[in-house]
Amino acid sequence: MIILGIDPGLRTTGFGVIEKHGAKLRYIASGTIKTGLEGALPPRLKVILDGVSEVVATYGPTCAAIEKVFVNVNPQSTLLLGQARGAAITALVGADLDVAEYTAVQVKQAVVGTGKAAKAQVQDMVARLLKLPGLPGSDAADALGVAICHAHSHDALALIGAAAPGVQGLRMKRSRLV
């Protein structure tokens, strides 16, 4: 399974691609999609849409995961982040990918073991888990963390479904047990 993780942002959207084979995780690629600091909102959203679409076309993921928006102190910032996230999700579902969503706390717990981990701890653990030669940038590390979180969560949900043989009709849909 090839997993694409997305850390949405209006200025910089991080992406990370990993492969999960059994219990092993393998790094494929990571990077950022930069929209710049200036300019009107619609063209910047198009940069995110096109950038995520290009990543999908290049690496051919089988599923995707994205970080959920947190409510910021500044409502305007929260709305802008939500729009950037929407552009990324549109690119993912436009490519017929199932998209799972995880909070920052869930990602930190999956990668570091605590939901209160600092960005530097996430970077370090992502590098260790994927056996990278150096630390990825913070946005790319967050995106790789989202992908790692999905790799672990996907297995857990599948085990829950398998452990309930008496319950008819349980199955995985969009990385959720339904």
Backbone as JSON Lines, residues from 0, in Angstrom:
{"i":0,"aa":"M","n":[0.85,-1.17,0.0],"ca":[0.0,0.0,0.0],"c":[0.9,1.24,0.0]}
{"i":1,"aa":"I","n":[0.62,2.16,-0.89],"ca":[1.35,3.42,-0.95],"c":[0.44,4.51,-0.4]}
{"i":2,"aa":"I","n":[0.93,5.21,0.63],"ca":[0.13,6.2,1.34],"c":[0.7,7.59,1.1]}
{"i":3,"aa":"L","n":[-0.19,8.51,0.74],"ca":[0.18,9.92,0.59],"c":[-0.36,10.68,1.8]}
{"i":4,"aa":"G","n":[0.52,11.32,2.54],"ca":[0.13,12.16,3.67],"c":[0.22,13.61,3.27]}
{"i":5,"aa":"I","n":[-0.75,14.4,3.71],"ca":[-0.8,15.83,3.39],"c":[-0.89,16.64,4.68]}
{"i":6,"aa":"D","n":[-0.04,17.66,4.79],"ca":[-0.11,18.65,5.86],"c":[-0.5,19.96,5.19]}
{"i":7,"aa":"P","n":[-1.81,20.31,5.22],"ca":[-2.27,21.46,4.45],"c":[-1.84,22.79,5.05]}
{"i":8,"aa":"G","n":[-1.57,23.73,4.17],"ca":[-1.24,25.1,4.56],"c":[-1.43,26.01,3.37]}
{"i":9,"aa":"L","n":[-1.82,27.24,3.61],"ca":[-2.04,28.16,2.5],"c":[-0.73,28.63,1.9]}
{"i":10,"aa":"R","n":[0.28,28.84,2.72],"ca":[1.6,29.24,2.2],"c":[2.41,28.03,1.75]}
{"i":11,"aa":"T","n":[2.41,27.0,2.58],"ca":[3.18,25.79,2.3],"c":[2.36,24.57,2.67]}
{"i":12,"aa":"T","n":[2.14,23.69,1.7],"ca":[1.47,22.42,1.94],"c":[2.53,21.33,1.85]}
{"i":13,"aa":"G","n":[2.65,20.55,2.91],"ca":[3.63,19.47,2.92],"c":[3.01,18.19,2.38]}
{"i":14,"aa":"F","n":[3.84,17.36,1.74],"ca":[3.39,16.04,1.3],"c":[4.46,15.02,1.65]}
{"i":15,"aa":"G","n":[4.0,13.8,1.91],"ca":[4.91,12.7,2.2],"c":[4.33,11.42,1.65]}
{"i":16,"aa":"V","n":[5.16,10.64,0.99],"ca":[4.72,9.39,0.39],"c":[5.54,8.26,0.99]}
{"i":17,"aa":"I","n":[4.82,7.27,1.53],"ca":[5.48,6.09,2.09],"c":[4.82,4.83,1.54]}
{"i":18,"aa":"E","n":[5.56,3.74,1.64],"ca":[5.0,2.45,1.27],"c":[4.93,1.59,2.52]}
{"i":19,"aa":"K","n":[3.81,0.93,2.7],"ca":[3.63,0.01,3.82],"c":[3.54,-1.39,3.25]}
{"i":20,"aa":"H","n":[4.45,-2.23,3.68],"ca":[4.47,-3.63,3.25],"c":[4.57,-4.46,4.51]}
{"i":21,"aa":"G","n":[3.46,-5.1,4.9],"ca":[3.43,-5.8,6.18],"c":[3.57,-4.79,7.3]}
{"i":22,"aa":"A","n":[4.53,-5.02,8.18],"ca":[4.77,-4.09,9.29],"c":[5.84,-3.06,8.95]}
{"i":23,"aa":"K","n":[6.42,-3.17,7.76],"ca":[7.53,-2.28,7.4],"c":[7.04,-1.05,6.65]}
{"i":24,"aa":"L","n":[7.66,0.08,6.97],"ca":[7.39,1.33,6.28],"c":[8.64,1.72,5.5]}
{"i":25,"aa":"R","n":[8.42,2.18,4.27],"ca":[9.54,2.61,3.43],"c":[9.26,4.0,2.89]}
{"i":26,"aa":"Y","n":[10.23,4.87,3.04],"ca":[10.14,6.23,2.52],"c":[10.2,6.21,0.99]}
{"i":27,"aa":"I","n":[9.31,6.97,0.36],"ca":[9.36,7.13,-1.09],"c":[9.75,8.55,-1.46]}
{"i":28,"aa":"A","n":[9.0,9.54,-0.94],"ca":[9.29,10.93,-1.28],"c":[8.6,11.86,-0.31]}
{"i":29,"aa":"S","n":[9.08,13.09,-0.27],"ca":[8.41,14.14,0.51],"c":[8.84,15.49,-0.03]}
{"i":30,"aa":"G","n":[8.08,16.5,0.34],"ca":[8.41,17.84,-0.11],"c":[7.31,18.82,0.25]}
{"i":31,"aa":"T","n":[7.34,19.95,-0.4],"ca":[6.35,20.99,-0.14],"c":[5.83,21.59,-1.44]}
{"i":32,"aa":"I","n":[4.63,22.1,-1.34],"ca":[4.0,22.86,-2.43],"c":[3.87,24.27,-1.9]}
{"i":33,"aa":"K","n":[4.58,25.2,-2.49],"ca":[4.6,26.57,-1.99],"c":[3.73,27.48,-2.87]}
{"i":34,"aa":"T","n":[2.87,28.25,-2.2],"ca":[2.0,29.18,-2.94],"c":[2.51,30.6,-2.86]}
{"i":35,"aa":"G","n":[3.45,30.87,-2.0],"ca":[3.97,32.22,-1.83],"c":[3.18,32.98,-0.77]}
{"i":36,"aa":"L","n":[3.71,34.11,-0.39],"ca":[3.1,34.92,0.66],"c":[2.11,35.92,0.13]}
{"i":37,"aa":"E","n":[2.23,36.26,-1.1],"ca":[1.41,37.33,-1.7],"c":[0.45,36.74,-2.72]}
{"i":38,"aa":"G","n":[-0.51,37.55,-3.13],"ca":[-1.4,37.15,-4.21],"c":[-2.8,36.85,-3.74]}
{"i":39,"aa":"A","n":[-3.68,36.83,-4.71],"ca":[-5.09,36.56,-4.43],"c":[-5.28,35.1,-4.02]}
{"i":40,"aa":"L","n":[-6.33,34.85,-3.28],"ca":[-6.59,33.5,-2.76],"c":[-6.86,32.46,-3.85]}
{"i":41,"aa":"P","n":[-7.75,32.72,-4.83],"ca":[-8.05,31.67,-5.81],"c":[-6.84,31.11,-6.56]}
{"i":42,"aa":"P","n":[-5.91,31.94,-7.04],"ca":[-4.74,31.35,-7.71],"c":[-3.86,30.53,-6.77]}
{"i":43,"aa":"R","n":[-3.8,30.91,-5.51],"ca":[-3.01,30.16,-4.53],"c":[-3.65,28.8,-4.27]}
{"i":44,"aa":"L","n":[-4.98,28.75,-4.21],"ca":[-5.68,27.47,-4.04],"c":[-5.46,26.58,-5.25]}
{"i":45,"aa":"K","n":[-5.39,27.18,-6.43],"ca":[-5.14,26.4,-7.66],"c":[-3.74,25.79,-7.63]}
{"i":46,"aa":"V","n":[-2.77,26.52,-7.07],"ca":[-1.42,25.97,-6.93],"c":[-1.44,24.72,-6.06]}
{"i":47,"aa":"I","n":[-2.22,24.76,-4.96],"ca":[-2.32,23.59,-4.08],"c":[-3.01,22.44,-4.82]}
{"i":48,"aa":"L","n":[-4.13,22.73,-5.47],"ca":[-4.87,21.71,-6.23],"c":[-3.97,21.06,-7.28]}
{"i":49,"aa":"D","n":[-3.3,21.88,-8.07],"ca":[-2.42,21.35,-9.12],"c":[-1.22,20.6,-8.55]}
{"i":50,"aa":"G","n":[-0.66,21.13,-7.46],"ca":[0.51,20.5,-6.85],"c":[0.19,19.13,-6.28]}
{"i":51,"aa":"V","n":[-0.93,19.02,-5.56],"ca":[-1.32,17.72,-5.01],"c":[-1.65,16.75,-6.14]}
{"i":52,"aa":"S","n":[-2.32,17.24,-7.17],"ca":[-2.64,16.39,-8.33],"c":[-1.37,15.87,-8.99]}
{"i":53,"aa":"E","n":[-0.35,16.7,-9.07],"ca":[0.93,16.28,-9.66],"c":[1.62,15.22,-8.79]}
{"i":54,"aa":"V","n":[1.57,15.38,-7.48],"ca":[2.15,14.39,-6.58],"c":[1.43,13.05,-6.75]}
{"i":55,"aa":"V","n":[0.11,13.09,-6.82],"ca":[-0.67,11.86,-7.01],"c":[-0.29,11.19,-8.33]}
{"i":56,"aa":"A","n":[-0.2,11.98,-9.4],"ca":[0.15,11.42,-10.72],"c":[1.57,10.85,-10.72]}
{"i":57,"aa":"T","n":[2.47,11.47,-10.0],"ca":[3.87,11.04,-9.99],"c":[4.08,9.75,-9.19]}
{"i":58,"aa":"Y","n":[3.45,9.66,-8.0],"ca":[3.75,8.55,-7.1],"c":[2.68,7.48,-7.03]}
{"i":59,"aa":"G","n":[1.5,7.72,-7.57],"ca":[0.45,6.71,-7.63],"c":[0.04,6.11,-6.31]}
{"i":60,"aa":"P","n":[-0.29,6.93,-5.3],"ca":[-0.69,6.35,-4.02],"c":[-1.99,5.56,-4.13]}
{"i":61,"aa":"T","n":[-2.16,4.6,-3.23],"ca":[-3.4,3.81,-3.2],"c":[-4.41,4.4,-2.22]}
{"i":62,"aa":"C","n":[-3.94,5.27,-1.31],"ca":[-4.82,5.95,-0.37],"c":[-4.13,7.22,0.12]}
{"i":63,"aa":"A","n":[-4.89,8.06,0.79],"ca":[-4.33,9.33,1.26],"c":[-4.86,9.64,2.65]}
{"i":64,"aa":"A","n":[-4.12,10.49,3.35],"ca":[-4.52,10.96,4.66],"c":[-4.13,12.42,4.77]}
{"i":65,"aa":"I","n":[-4.95,13.18,5.48],"ca":[-4.72,14.61,5.61],"c":[-4.97,15.03,7.04]}
{"i":66,"aa":"E","n":[-4.24,16.05,7.47],"ca":[-4.42,16.55,8.83],"c":[-5.68,17.4,8.89]}
{"i":67,"aa":"K","n":[-6.45,17.21,9.97],"ca":[-7.66,18.0,10.18],"c":[-7.3,19.42,10.61]}
{"i":68,"aa":"V","n":[-8.17,20.35,10.28],"ca":[-7.98,21.74,10.66],"c":[-8.25,21.9,12.14]}
{"i":69,"aa":"F","n":[-7.38,22.64,12.8],"ca":[-7.64,22.98,14.19],"c":[-8.22,24.39,14.22]}
{"i":70,"aa":"V","n":[-8.99,24.69,15.24],"ca":[-9.58,26.02,15.36],"c":[-8.53,26.94,15.96]}
{"i":71,"aa":"N","n":[-8.16,27.94,15.2],"ca":[-7.12,28.88,15.58],"c":[-7.73,30.02,16.39]}
{"i":72,"aa":"V","n":[-6.89,30.78,17.06],"ca":[-7.35,31.97,17.78],"c":[-7.94,32.97,16.8]}
{"i":73,"aa":"N","n":[-7.35,33.05,15.61],"ca":[-7.81,33.97,14.59],"c":[-8.75,33.23,13.63]}
{"i":74,"aa":"P","n":[-10.06,33.55,13.66],"ca":[-11.01,32.84,12.79],"c":[-10.68,32.96,11.3]}
{"i":75,"aa":"Q","n":[-10.14,34.1,10.89],"ca":[-9.79,34.29,9.48],"c":[-8.71,33.29,9.05]}
{"i":76,"aa":"S","n":[-7.72,33.08,9.91],"ca":[-6.66,32.1,9.6],"c":[-7.23,30.7,9.49]}
{"i":77,"aa":"T","n":[-8.17,30.37,10.38],"ca":[-8.8,29.05,10.35],"c":[-9.55,28.85,9.04]}
{"i":78,"aa":"L","n":[-10.28,29.88,8.6],"ca":[-11.02,29.78,7.34],"c":[-10.08,29.61,6.15]}
{"i":79,"aa":"L","n":[-8.99,30.35,6.13],"ca":[-8.03,30.24,5.02],"c":[-7.39,28.85,5.0]}
{"i":80,"aa":"L","n":[-7.03,28.34,6.17],"ca":[-6.45,27.0,6.25],"c":[-7.45,25.96,5.77]}
{"i":81,"aa":"G","n":[-8.72,26.15,6.14],"ca":[-9.77,25.23,5.68],"c":[-9.91,25.22,4.17]}
{"i":82,"aa":"Q","n":[-9.74,26.38,3.56],"ca":[-9.83,26.44,2.1],"c":[-8.64,25.75,1.44]}
{"i":83,"aa":"A","n":[-7.46,25.9,2.02],"ca":[-6.28,25.21,1.5],"c":[-6.47,23.7,1.63]}
{"i":84,"aa":"R","n":[-7.0,23.29,2.76],"ca":[-7.28,21.87,3.0],"c":[-8.3,21.36,1.99]}
{"i":85,"aa":"G","n":[-9.32,22.15,1.72],"ca":[-10.35,21.77,0.75],"c":[-9.77,21.58,-0.65]}
{"i":86,"aa":"A","n":[-8.84,22.45,-1.03],"ca":[-8.2,22.31,-2.34],"c":[-7.42,21.0,-2.43]}
{"i":87,"aa":"A","n":[-6.72,20.66,-1.35],"ca":[-5.95,19.41,-1.33],"c":[-6.88,18.2,-1.37]}
{"i":88,"aa":"I","n":[-7.95,18.23,-0.58],"ca":[-8.9,17.12,-0.57],"c":[-9.56,16.96,-1.94]}
{"i":89,"aa":"T","n":[-9.88,18.06,-2.58],"ca":[-10.48,18.01,-3.92],"c":[-9.56,17.29,-4.9]}
{"i":90,"aa":"A","n":[-8.27,17.58,-4.83],"ca":[-7.31,16.89,-5.71],"c":[-7.27,15.4,-5.42]}
{"i":91,"aa":"L","n":[-7.33,15.04,-4.14],"ca":[-7.26,13.63,-3.75],"c":[-8.5,12.85,-4.18]}
{"i":92,"aa":"V","n":[-9.68,13.39,-3.89],"ca":[-10.9,12.68,-4.28],"c":[-11.11,12.73,-5.79]}
{"i":93,"aa":"G","n":[-10.57,13.76,-6.43],"ca":[-10.62,13.83,-7.89],"c":[-9.82,12.72,-8.53]}
{"i":94,"aa":"A","n":[-8.84,12.2,-7.8],"ca":[-8.03,11.06,-8.28],"c":[-8.59,9.74,-7.76]}
{"i":95,"aa":"D","n":[-9.81,9.76,-7.22],"ca":[-10.49,8.56,-6.71],"c":[-9.75,7.89,-5.56]}
{"i":96,"aa":"L","n":[-9.1,8.68,-4.72],"ca":[-8.43,8.12,-3.55],"c":[-9.34,8.22,-2.33]}
{"i":97,"aa":"D","n":[-9.3,7.19,-1.49],"ca":[-9.94,7.28,-0.18],"c":[-9.09,8.22,0.66]}
{"i":98,"aa":"V","n":[-9.74,9.11,1.4],"ca":[-9.02,10.1,2.2],"c":[-9.4,9.95,3.67]}
{"i":99,"aa":"A","n":[-8.41,9.65,4.5],"ca":[-8.6,9.59,5.94],"c":[-8.17,10.92,6.54]}
{"i":100,"aa":"E","n":[-8.74,11.25,7.69],"ca":[-8.43,12.52,8.34],"c":[-7.99,12.26,9.78]}
{"i":101,"aa":"Y","n":[-6.93,12.94,10.19],"ca":[-6.38,12.78,11.53],"c":[-6.07,14.14,12.13]}
{"i":102,"aa":"T","n":[-6.29,14.27,13.43],"ca":[-5.93,15.51,14.11],"c":[-4.43,15.52,14.35]}
{"i":103,"aa":"A","n":[-3.91,16.7,14.65],"ca":[-2.48,16.82,14.96],"c":[-2.12,15.98,16.18]}
{"i":104,"aa":"V","n":[-3.01,15.92,17.15],"ca":[-2.76,15.1,18.36],"c":[-2.66,13.62,17.99]}
{"i":105,"aa":"Q","n":[-3.56,13.14,17.13],"ca":[-3.51,11.74,16.71],"c":[-2.2,11.43,15.99]}
{"i":106,"aa":"V","n":[-1.76,12.35,15.13],"ca":[-0.5,12.15,14.39],"c":[0.67,12.1,15.36]}
{"i":107,"aa":"K","n":[0.73,13.04,16.29],"ca":[1.83,13.07,17.26],"c":[1.83,11.82,18.13]}
{"i":108,"aa":"Q","n":[0.67,11.34,18.53],"ca":[0.6,10.12,19.32],"c":[1.11,8.92,18.54]}
{"i":109,"aa":"A","n":[0.74,8.85,17.25],"ca":[1.16,7.72,16.42],"c":[2.66,7.73,16.14]}
{"i":110,"aa":"V","n":[3.24,8.91,16.0],"ca":[4.64,9.02,15.61],"c":[5.57,9.08,16.82]}
{"i":111,"aa":"V","n":[5.22,9.91,17.81],"ca":[6.11,10.15,18.94],"c":[5.67,9.39,20.19]}
{"i":112,"aa":"G","n":[4.37,9.17,20.33],"ca":[3.86,8.48,21.52],"c":[3.17,9.41,22.49]}
{"i":113,"aa":"T","n":[3.17,10.7,22.21],"ca":[2.47,11.68,23.02],"c":[1.86,12.74,22.13]}
{"i":114,"aa":"G","n":[0.64,13.15,22.45],"ca":[-0.05,14.16,21.66],"c":[0.46,15.56,21.87]}
{"i":115,"aa":"K","n":[1.36,15.74,22.84],"ca":[1.9,17.07,23.12],"c":[3.34,17.23,22.61]}
{"i":116,"aa":"A","n":[3.74,16.39,21.67],"ca":[5.1,16.44,21.15],"c":[5.36,17.74,20.39]}
{"i":117,"aa":"A","n":[6.59,18.2,20.44],"ca":[7.01,19.39,19.69],"c":[7.31,19.0,18.24]}
{"i":118,"aa":"K","n":[7.31,20.01,17.37],"ca":[7.6,19.76,15.95],"c":[8.95,19.07,15.76]}
{"i":119,"aa":"A","n":[9.94,19.47,16.53],"ca":[11.28,18.88,16.4],"c":[11.25,17.39,16.75]}
{"i":120,"aa":"Q","n":[10.42,17.01,17.72],"ca":[10.31,15.59,18.09],"c":[9.67,14.8,16.96]}
{"i":121,"aa":"V","n":[8.67,15.39,16.31],"ca":[8.02,14.72,15.17],"c":[9.03,14.53,14.05]}
{"i":122,"aa":"Q","n":[9.79,15.58,13.74],"ca":[10.82,15.48,12.7],"c":[11.81,14.37,13.0]}
{"i":123,"aa":"D","n":[12.28,14.33,14.23],"ca":[13.27,13.33,14.62],"c":[12.71,11.91,14.52]}
{"i":124,"aa":"M","n":[11.5,11.7,15.02],"ca":[10.92,10.36,14.99],"c":[10.57,9.92,13.57]}
{"i":125,"aa":"V","n":[10.11,10.83,12.75],"ca":[9.83,10.49,11.34],"c":[11.13,10.03,10.68]}
{"i":126,"aa":"A","n":[12.21,10.76,10.91],"ca":[13.51,10.38,10.33],"c":[13.94,9.0,10.83]}
{"i":127,"aa":"R","n":[13.72,8.72,12.11],"ca":[14.1,7.42,12.67],"c":[13.23,6.29,12.13]}
{"i":128,"aa":"L","n":[11.91,6.51,12.12],"ca":[10.99,5.46,11.68],"c":[11.19,5.1,10.22]}
{"i":129,"aa":"L","n":[11.53,6.1,9.4],"ca":[11.7,5.86,7.97],"c":[13.17,5.7,7.57]}
{"i":130,"aa":"K","n":[14.05,5.71,8.56],"ca":[15.5,5.53,8.34],"c":[16.04,6.53,7.31]}
{"i":131,"aa":"L","n":[15.7,7.81,7.52],"ca":[16.15,8.87,6.62],"c":[17.56,9.31,7.01]}
{"i":132,"aa":"P","n":[18.35,9.75,6.04],"ca":[19.72,10.17,6.36],"c":[19.78,11.49,7.11]}
{"i":133,"aa":"G","n":[18.73,12.27,7.07],"ca":[18.69,13.55,7.77],"c":[17.26,13.9,8.12]}
{"i":134,"aa":"L","n":[17.09,15.06,8.76],"ca":[15.76,15.48,9.15],"c":[15.03,16.12,7.95]}
{"i":135,"aa":"P","n":[13.79,15.72,7.72],"ca":[13.01,16.4,6.68],"c":[12.57,17.77,7.19]}
{"i":136,"aa":"G","n":[12.19,18.66,6.29],"ca":[11.65,19.95,6.7],"c":[10.4,19.75,7.53]}
{"i":137,"aa":"S","n":[10.0,20.76,8.3],"ca":[8.89,20.57,9.24],"c":[7.58,20.24,8.55]}
{"i":138,"aa":"D","n":[7.27,20.89,7.42],"ca":[6.0,20.61,6.73],"c":[6.02,19.21,6.1]}
{"i":139,"aa":"A","n":[7.14,18.82,5.52],"ca":[7.27,17.48,4.95],"c":[7.23,16.43,6.06]}
{"i":140,"aa":"A","n":[7.87,16.72,7.2],"ca":[7.85,15.77,8.33],"c":[6.44,15.59,8.85]}
{"i":141,"aa":"D","n":[5.68,16.68,8.94],"ca":[4.29,16.57,9.4],"c":[3.48,15.72,8.43]}
{"i":142,"aa":"A","n":[3.69,15.91,7.13],"ca":[2.96,15.12,6.13],"c":[3.36,13.65,6.21]}
{"i":143,"aa":"L","n":[4.63,13.37,6.38],"ca":[5.08,11.98,6.55],"c":[4.48,11.39,7.83]}
{"i":144,"aa":"G","n":[4.37,12.21,8.87],"ca":[3.74,11.77,10.11],"c":[2.28,11.4,9.9]}
{"i":145,"aa":"V","n":[1.58,12.17,9.09],"ca":[0.18,11.85,8.77],"c":[0.1,10.51,8.06]}
{"i":146,"aa":"A","n":[1.02,10.27,7.13],"ca":[1.05,9.0,6.4],"c":[1.36,7.83,7.35]}
{"i":147,"aa":"I","n":[2.3,8.04,8.26],"ca":[2.65,7.0,9.24],"c":[1.45,6.72,10.15]}
{"i":148,"aa":"C","n":[0.78,7.77,10.59],"ca":[-0.41,7.62,11.43],"c":[-1.46,6.77,10.71]}
{"i":149,"aa":"H","n":[-1.65,7.05,9.43],"ca":[-2.63,6.28,8.67],"c":[-2.2,4.82,8.52]}
{"i":150,"aa":"A","n":[-0.91,4.6,8.31],"ca":[-0.42,3.22,8.18],"c":[-0.74,2.42,9.44]}
{"i":151,"aa":"H","n":[-0.54,3.03,10.6],"ca":[-0.82,2.34,11.87],"c":[-2.32,2.23,12.12]}
{"i":152,"aa":"S","n":[-3.07,3.28,11.86],"ca":[-4.52,3.29,12.11],"c":[-5.25,2.34,11.18]}
{"i":153,"aa":"H","n":[-4.82,2.28,9.94],"ca":[-5.46,1.39,8.96],"c":[-5.4,-0.05,9.45]}
{"i":154,"aa":"D","n":[-4.25,-0.46,9.96],"ca":[-4.1,-1.82,10.49],"c":[-5.0,-2.05,11.69]}
{"i":155,"aa":"A","n":[-5.06,-1.07,12.59],"ca":[-5.88,-1.22,13.79],"c":[-7.35,-1.37,13.43]}
{"i":156,"aa":"L","n":[-7.83,-0.57,12.5],"ca":[-9.23,-0.66,12.08],"c":[-9.51,-2.0,11.41]}
{"i":157,"aa":"A","n":[-8.58,-2.49,10.62],"ca":[-8.76,-3.79,9.97],"c":[-8.82,-4.91,11.02]}
{"i":158,"aa":"L","n":[-7.99,-4.81,12.07],"ca":[-8.01,-5.81,13.13],"c":[-9.34,-5.78,13.89]}
{"i":159,"aa":"I","n":[-9.86,-4.6,14.13],"ca":[-11.15,-4.49,14.82],"c":[-12.24,-5.16,13.99]}
{"i":160,"aa":"G","n":[-12.21,-4.89,12.69],"ca":[-13.19,-5.51,11.81],"c":[-13.07,-7.02,11.78]}
{"i":161,"aa":"A","n":[-11.84,-7.53,11.81],"ca":[-11.61,-8.97,11.78],"c":[-11.96,-9.62,13.12]}
{"i":162,"aa":"A","n":[-11.86,-8.87,14.21],"ca":[-12.13,-9.42,15.54],"c":[-13.61,-9.5,15.85]}
{"i":163,"aa":"A","n":[-14.45,-8.99,14.97],"ca":[-15.89,-9.0,15.22],"c":[-16.59,-9.88,14.19]}
{"i":164,"aa":"P","n":[-16.27,-11.2,14.18],"ca":[-16.83,-12.07,13.15],"c":[-18.35,-12.24,13.28]}
{"i":165,"aa":"G","n":[-18.89,-12.07,14.48],"ca":[-20.33,-12.24,14.66],"c":[-21.14,-11.06,14.16]}
{"i":166,"aa":"V","n":[-20.48,-9.95,13.88],"ca":[-21.18,-8.76,13.42],"c":[-21.19,-8.77,11.9]}
{"i":167,"aa":"Q","n":[-22.36,-8.81,11.33],"ca":[-22.48,-8.87,9.87],"c":[-22.26,-7.49,9.27]}
{"i":168,"aa":"G","n":[-21.6,-7.45,8.14],"ca":[-21.5,-6.24,7.33],"c":[-20.43,-5.25,7.72]}
{"i":169,"aa":"L","n":[-19.54,-5.56,8.66],"ca":[-18.47,-4.62,8.98],"c":[-17.44,-4.64,7.86]}
{"i":170,"aa":"R","n":[-17.04,-3.45,7.43],"ca":[-16.03,-3.36,6.39],"c":[-15.34,-2.01,6.49]}
{"i":171,"aa":"M","n":[-14.24,-1.87,5.78],"ca":[-13.5,-0.61,5.75],"c":[-14.03,0.24,4.6]}
{"i":172,"aa":"K","n":[-14.33,1.49,4.87],"ca":[-14.72,2.44,3.82],"c":[-14.09,3.77,4.15]}
{"i":173,"aa":"R","n":[-13.28,4.25,3.24],"ca":[-12.57,5.53,3.44],"c":[-11.84,5.54,4.76]}
{"i":174,"aa":"S","n":[-11.16,4.43,5.03],"ca":[-10.34,4.25,6.21],"c":[-11.13,4.31,7.51]}
{"i":175,"aa":"R","n":[-12.4,3.99,7.45],"ca":[-13.24,3.96,8.64],"c":[-13.95,2.62,8.67]}
{"i":176,"aa":"L","n":[-14.18,2.11,9.86],"ca":[-14.91,0.87,10.02],"c":[-16.39,1.2,9.98]}
{"i":177,"aa":"V","n":[-17.1,0.63,9.01],"ca":[-18.55,0.88,8.89],"c":[-19.31,-0.44,8.82]}
